[in-house]
Amino acid sequence: MTGQDPMSYAGDVPPSVAFATLRDVPGAILVDVRTAPELAFVGRPDLSSIGKQVVHVVWQRYPDGTVNEHFGEQLTESGLDPSQPILFICRSGNRSASAAQAATRAGYEQAYNVAEGFEGPLDESGHRGTRGGWKVAGLPWRQP
């Protein structure tokens, strides 16, 4: 992974593995770090079929993109246990990798990044949502 220290968080997992982990590991939780406009206009993972909810803690603020300096505190306020598996997701897997690093520094032992994120990487036309990610993998999602 470019620009990321591979030892600074638990690792990258593809969306299908992330969903299987959320389904099969009782304490596993998904934290979506995208902004409210992204969630509203692009959609979000839907874990209702496996009896779970997605936790939302913003990594970077909208519209200026500044990093949320209260991220670690907000994870704790969300009721997350530092020993439970936590999977972080964003649009492409970049911000969520940074969030997993920050969570690890804050004492979360099993912070994973959902590689490819919700929409995947850009395709040859500069669009997302065609070459990978949660949606392309056919995993459950909804658009509010």
Sequence and secondary structure as in RCSB ss.txt:
>XXXX:A:sequence
MTGQDPMSYAGDVPPSVAFATLRDVPGAILVDVRTAPELAFVGRPDLSSIGKQVVHVVWQRYPDGTVNEHFGEQL
TESGLDPSQPILFICRSGNRSASAAQAATRAGYEQAYNVAEGFEGPLDESGHRGTRGGWKVAGLPWRQP
>XXXX:A:secstr
 TT  TTSSSEEE HHHHHHHHHH TT EEEE S HHHHHHH EE  GGGT   EE  SB TTT  B TTHHHHH
HHTT  TTS EEEE SSSHHHHHHHHHHHHTT TTEEEETTTTT S  TTS SSSSSSTTTTT  EE  
